[in-house]
Amino acid sequence: MKKIILVLFLILCPIFCNAENFDLNSKNVVLYNLNDNRVLYEQNKDEKVSIASMTKILTAMTVIENQNNLQKTIKLTNNDFKKINELNLATAGFKVGDTVTYKDLLYGLLFPSGAECAFALSNNTFSTYDEFINKMNNLAKKIGMKNSSFTNPVGYDEENHYSTVNDVYLLFKYAMNNKVFKNIITDKSYTTSNNIVLKNNVINKYKKISGKNYLVAGKTGTTKKAGYALASIIKEGKVNLMLVTTNTPFDYKAYYNFLDAKAIYEYYLNNYEYKNVAKKNQILTKVNTKYAKENKALITTDKNLEKYVNKKTSNIVYSYKGQNDLTPFIKKGSKVGIINVYVDDVYVGKVNAILKEKLTFSLVKYLKAHKIFSIIISIVILIIIIKIYKLVKKCLKRN
């Protein structure tokens, strides 16, 4: 009955139950623990929304995966600036006629979020601009971004240009596994081949707002539709978290994306910790036995299970799934199943279920289980009766 209640709870309350009540400006939020890819907090994470310049993460990866020589040069043309004035897009500071490298443009794309960099890269990496957009969407599908569609490399608002904060998480995680992208996005500053000094605006802005140095990478986005958006990663000791937010009130002076990030990160850093929710050789449960003198077999595990949990966590539940009615024929230390671990009703992982001690064979229980015991007793009684009968009969003859 307890297992049924637990299953129903998990169906009705997903593993990312939002026990925390944040007063956030962002309407779409997802926070992942990158160490185990587990959602810690979510708010409308699968809603299709504008993600603004977080699009440029995909633009960068489309270039990096299809251009081996980042020192190759590109000459910027009027075509690269055509939509910038029309749409009032931000630039990195390059001008028409500048000859710069792919690497320069990638830094300009990811640091100051330059629209001219996005257009120059998309106009030159493949034979046509449209081919670049197709490649972007193909890469998104490869990554697993099932709720996304891209129509431009910049992130400005268009009808069929959208994604979700959860898809952006998949994208950013994928990109961070690429050495070239990671080296750029985590760098502090860069001087281009034409001597433009570019600063990592995201890292600098977060440090200014929070006073903390633990943010290691990030990409902002801003449009009237998306409000202020932010994909960011922090690393503090063992803690490695990624937060993606979008859909805030549109206000250039408020920095809602950074304020929300500060509130969420600080809450988890202050209230959560890594803790062994299961310890090696710890007795986690007991299982029924068969043919053994012991009625219950002690079950332990062969390793520690360390998880990021609330410091006030008090209820850890172990749910055994494996062999039942363990026999003395199973060796001590054998794996007999798995144990699912739940912390405050939230599934956090599993460990191997190990038989802790050697079970003692019981002949009586074995015979009883196979009904041999009753047969033997019956035969013994019958033999005794026969012997008594013969003895009585013999005595009667003598008399």
C-alpha positions as a printed Julia matrix, in Angstrom:
399×3 Matrix{Float64}:
  0.0     0.0     0.0
  2.87    2.37    0.83
  4.43    1.71   -2.6
  1.12    2.54   -4.33
  0.86    5.83   -2.43
  4.48    6.67   -3.34
  3.88    5.97   -7.05
  0.73    8.13   -7.06
  2.63   10.94   -5.36
  5.4    10.84   -7.95
  2.85   10.93  -10.79
  1.02   13.89   -9.31
  4.16   15.69   -8.15
  7.13   15.54  -10.58
 10.68   15.16   -9.31
 11.25   18.89   -9.58
  8.54   19.76   -7.01
  8.84   23.48   -6.33
  8.88   23.61   -2.57
 10.7    26.94   -2.8
  8.51   29.98   -3.2
 10.6    32.5    -5.14
  9.32   35.97   -5.93
 10.65   36.05   -9.49
 10.28   38.45  -12.39
 10.89   35.74  -15.0
  7.88   33.7   -16.1
  9.9    30.86  -17.61
 12.59   29.29  -15.46
 14.54   26.07  -15.22
 17.41   25.27  -12.85
 19.47   22.13  -13.35
 22.11   20.46  -11.23
 24.63   19.72  -13.96
 26.36   17.0   -11.96
 23.4    14.66  -12.37
 21.24   16.57  -14.91
 18.44   16.83  -12.35
 15.89   19.63  -12.31
 15.97   21.52   -9.01
 13.42   24.18   -9.89
 11.14   24.86  -12.85
  8.47   27.27  -13.93
  6.85   26.84  -17.36
 10.03   25.21  -18.64
  8.44   23.74  -21.79
  6.43   26.77  -22.9
  7.42   28.04  -26.35
  8.73   31.58  -25.94
 11.11   34.08  -27.47
 14.68   33.45  -26.28
 16.2    36.53  -27.91
 20.02   36.49  -28.21
 20.4    33.18  -26.41
 19.84   32.07  -30.02
 23.46   33.05  -30.63
 24.64   29.99  -28.69
 23.19   27.89  -31.51
 24.62   30.27  -34.11
 28.08   29.89  -32.58
 27.86   26.1   -32.46
 26.68   25.93  -36.08
 29.82   27.85  -37.08
 32.22   25.97  -34.79
 31.06   22.56  -36.03
 31.36   23.54  -39.68
 34.42   25.78  -39.82
 37.71   24.13  -38.89
 39.89   27.2   -39.43
 38.78   29.96  -37.08
 41.69   32.12  -38.23
 40.12   32.35  -41.67
 39.09   35.93  -42.45
 35.8    37.49  -43.46
 35.3    40.96  -44.94
 32.17   42.6   -43.57
 29.82   44.05  -46.19
 26.72   46.21  -46.3
 24.67   43.02  -46.42
 25.86   42.13  -42.9
 24.47   45.42  -41.57
 21.26   45.63  -43.63
 18.84   44.71  -40.82
 20.74   46.24  -37.93
 19.46   49.8   -38.28
 16.03   48.6   -39.36
 15.58   46.49  -36.22
 17.78   48.56  -33.88
 20.04   45.61  -33.11
 23.1    45.73  -30.85
 26.55   45.45  -32.44
 30.02   44.49  -31.25
 31.7    47.49  -32.88
 32.78   46.1   -36.26
 32.21   48.2   -39.37
 31.59   47.69  -43.08
 34.88   46.91  -44.77
 36.54   45.38  -41.69
 38.43   42.16  -42.37
 38.35   39.97  -39.27
 38.66   36.3   -38.36
 35.95   33.81  -37.55
 37.34   33.77  -34.02
 36.95   37.56  -33.76
 33.33   37.27  -34.85
 32.57   34.45  -32.41
 33.85   36.56  -29.52
 31.84   39.52  -30.81
 28.81   37.24  -31.09
 29.0    35.85  -27.55
 30.46   38.76  -25.53
 28.67   41.97  -26.64
 26.1    39.93  -28.6
 26.88   41.67  -31.87
 24.23   41.27  -34.55
 26.73   42.12  -37.31
 28.78   39.11  -36.15
 25.75   36.82  -36.46
 24.97   38.05  -39.96
 28.6    37.91  -41.14
 28.99   34.35  -39.86
 25.68   33.18  -41.34
 26.4    34.84  -44.67
 29.85   33.24  -45.05
 29.95   29.82  -43.36
 27.85   28.14  -46.08
 27.0    29.03  -49.63
 23.79   30.85  -48.62
 22.17   32.45  -45.58
 19.18   30.09  -45.88
 21.48   27.08  -45.76
 22.91   28.38  -42.49
 19.42   28.65  -40.98
 18.66   25.09  -42.09
 21.89   23.91  -40.47
 20.9    25.67  -37.24
 17.58   23.84  -37.13
 19.21   20.52  -38.0
 21.67   20.95  -35.13
 18.83   21.84  -32.78
 17.1    18.57  -33.69
 20.33   16.65  -33.18
 20.68   18.15  -29.7
 17.1    17.16  -28.83
 15.49   20.6   -28.87
 12.02   19.3   -29.67
 10.14   22.53  -28.98
 12.29   24.96  -30.95
 12.31   26.64  -34.35
 14.82   29.19  -35.67
 14.41   31.65  -38.53
 17.39   33.97  -37.92
 20.88   33.79  -36.35
 20.44   36.83  -34.1
 17.36   36.08  -32.01
 15.16   39.01  -32.97
 11.44   38.3   -32.71
  9.78   36.52  -35.62
  6.65   34.38  -35.74
  8.4    31.02  -36.19
 11.45   31.82  -34.09
 10.99   30.31  -30.63
 12.31   27.86  -28.1
 11.85   26.9   -24.44
 14.05   27.43  -21.41
 14.46   23.66  -21.19
 15.6    23.45  -24.82
 18.07   26.27  -24.15
 19.41   24.19  -21.26
 20.0    21.3   -23.68
 21.69   23.68  -26.13
 23.94   25.37  -23.58
 24.93   22.05  -22.01
 25.78   20.7   -25.47
 27.81   23.79  -26.32
 29.77   23.68  -23.06
 31.01   20.22  -24.02
 32.72   21.81  -27.02
 36.25   22.99  -26.15
 36.25   25.96  -28.55
 32.89   27.28  -27.36
 33.76   26.74  -23.7
 37.09   28.57  -24.04
 35.31   31.57  -25.55
 32.3    31.8   -23.26
 34.39   31.43  -20.08
 37.07   33.91  -21.16
 37.17   37.3   -19.43
 38.26   39.53  -22.33
 39.53   39.37  -25.9
 41.27   41.72  -28.29
 40.29   41.23  -31.93
 42.72   41.22  -34.86
 41.65   44.81  -35.61
 42.26   45.84  -31.97
 38.71   45.98  -30.6
 38.74   45.03  -26.91
 35.75   42.86  -26.03
 34.72   42.17  -22.43
 32.66   39.28  -21.05
 29.61   41.36  -20.18
 27.68   38.54  -18.48
 30.38   37.55  -16.0
 31.19   41.19  -15.26
 27.55   42.21  -14.82
 26.74   39.32  -12.49
 29.78   40.05  -10.34
 28.76   43.72  -10.12
 25.17   42.89   -9.13
 25.87   39.98   -6.76
 29.4    40.62   -5.55
 30.19   36.96   -6.27
 32.76   35.32   -8.55
 31.14   31.91   -8.99
 29.41   32.58  -12.34
 31.63   31.0   -15.0
 29.61   31.37  -18.22
 26.47   32.98  -19.54
 24.57   34.46  -22.45
 21.93   37.16  -22.22
 19.08   38.02  -24.54
 16.76   41.0   -24.77
 13.75   41.78  -26.95
 10.36   43.32  -26.18
  8.79   39.87  -26.48
 11.39   37.97  -24.48
 12.05   40.68  -21.92
 15.39   40.01  -20.27
 16.62   36.44  -20.77
 19.69   34.73  -19.34
 21.39   31.35  -19.59
 24.12   31.01  -16.99
 26.31   28.51  -15.16
 27.84   28.71  -11.7
 30.53   26.56  -10.12
 31.13   26.75   -6.38
 33.04   23.84   -4.87
 31.16   20.67   -5.83
 28.11   22.67   -6.89
 27.63   23.06  -10.65
 24.28   24.62  -11.62
 22.74   25.96  -14.83
 19.87   28.42  -14.82
 17.85   29.57  -17.85
 15.25   32.35  -17.54
 13.2    34.4   -19.95
  9.94   36.34  -20.31
 10.51   39.17  -17.82
  9.13   42.73  -17.85
 10.94   44.68  -20.56
 13.01   47.27  -18.7
 16.58   48.15  -19.69
 17.38   49.55  -16.25
 16.1    46.72  -14.06
 18.36   43.76  -14.96
 15.6    41.37  -13.91
 17.43   38.4   -15.42
 20.48   38.95  -13.21
 18.39   39.69  -10.13
 16.44   36.46  -10.57
 19.66   34.52  -11.11
 21.17   36.01   -7.95
 18.08   35.11   -5.88
 17.92   31.52   -7.12
 21.64   30.77   -6.98
 22.09   32.23   -3.52
 19.09   30.32   -2.19
 20.47   26.97   -3.33
 24.03   27.74   -2.26
 22.81   28.72    1.21
 20.17   26.04    1.75
 21.43   22.96   -0.12
 24.49   20.76    0.29
 26.0    17.52   -0.97
 25.16   14.7     1.4
 25.47   10.91    1.39
 21.84    9.8     1.26
 23.06    6.18    1.19
 26.37    4.98    2.61
 28.51    1.99    1.73
 27.78   -0.98    4.07
 24.84    0.89    5.61
 21.85   -1.41    6.31
 19.17    0.05    4.04
 16.39   -2.53    4.31
 15.53   -6.14    5.17
 14.21   -8.85    2.84
 12.35  -12.09    3.59
 14.36  -15.33    3.5
 13.74  -18.92    2.5
 15.4   -22.06    3.96
 17.36  -19.86    6.39
 17.41  -19.7    10.17
 17.24  -15.9     9.86
 13.74  -14.63    9.06
 15.08  -11.48    7.42
 18.2   -10.82    5.32
 20.05   -7.56    5.89
 20.51   -5.53    2.69
 23.23   -2.95    2.25
 24.96   -1.22   -0.68
 28.45   -1.31   -2.16
 28.93    2.46   -2.55
 28.01    5.89   -1.28
 25.27    7.87   -3.0
 25.96   11.59   -2.69
 23.22   13.98   -3.76
 22.53   17.7    -3.64
 19.73   18.03   -1.1
 18.21   20.56    1.24
 20.2    20.91    4.46
 16.98   20.47    6.44
 16.17   17.16    4.75
 14.95   14.66    7.33
 13.03   11.92    5.5
 15.03    9.45    3.41
 13.15    6.41    2.08
 14.71    3.3     0.51
 12.57    1.25   -1.87
 13.92   -2.24   -2.62
 13.38   -3.85   -6.01
 14.9    -7.28   -6.56
 14.93  -10.9    -5.43
 12.62  -11.86   -2.59
 12.8   -14.91   -0.3
 16.6   -14.96   -0.3
 18.18  -18.35    0.32
 21.42  -19.47    2.04
 22.62  -20.56   -1.4
 23.24  -16.88   -2.28
 26.75  -15.77   -1.4
 27.43  -12.96    1.03
 28.15   -9.76   -0.93
 26.04  -10.77   -3.93
 23.92   -8.2    -5.74
 20.26   -9.14   -5.25
 18.57   -6.06   -6.75
 18.55   -2.27   -6.58
 17.39    0.26   -4.02
 15.67    3.45   -5.19
 16.36    6.39   -2.91
 13.79    9.1    -2.19
 14.53   12.27   -0.24
 11.43   14.0     1.1
  9.38   12.02   -1.44
 11.6    13.08   -4.36
 13.5    10.37   -6.28
 17.22   11.18   -6.26
 18.92    8.02   -7.48
 19.56    4.31   -6.96
 22.21    1.97   -5.55
 22.94   -1.75   -5.79
 21.26   -3.94   -3.17
 23.88   -6.22   -1.59
 23.36   -9.21    0.74
 25.24   -8.1     3.86
 25.69  -11.4     5.76
 25.85  -15.1     4.96
 22.52  -16.79    5.67
 22.46  -19.98    7.77
 20.83  -23.02    6.19
 17.9   -24.53    8.12
 17.15  -28.18    7.28
 13.85  -28.04    9.13
 12.63  -25.03    7.11
 13.84  -26.64    3.9
 11.95  -29.86    4.61
  8.85  -27.95    5.65
  8.94  -25.87    2.49
  9.04  -28.99    0.34
  6.5   -30.88    2.49
  9.16  -33.57    2.97
  9.18  -32.94    6.69
  5.53  -33.96    7.07
  6.07  -37.07    4.94
  9.07  -38.14    6.99
  7.22  -37.58   10.28
  4.29  -39.58    8.95
  6.61  -42.44    7.9
  8.36  -42.4    11.28
  5.03  -42.51   13.09
  3.84  -45.31   10.85
  7.04  -47.29   11.5
  6.64  -46.8    15.23
  3.01  -47.93   15.07
  3.98  -51.02   13.06
  6.72  -51.89   15.51
  4.4   -51.45   18.45
  1.78  -53.59   16.73
  4.31  -56.36   16.08
  5.58  -56.17   19.64
  2.06  -56.38   21.06
  1.19  -59.25   18.72
  4.35  -61.13   19.75
  3.55  -60.7    23.42
  0.01  -61.99   22.93
  1.33  -65.2    21.28
  3.61  -65.93   24.21
  0.68  -65.7    26.52
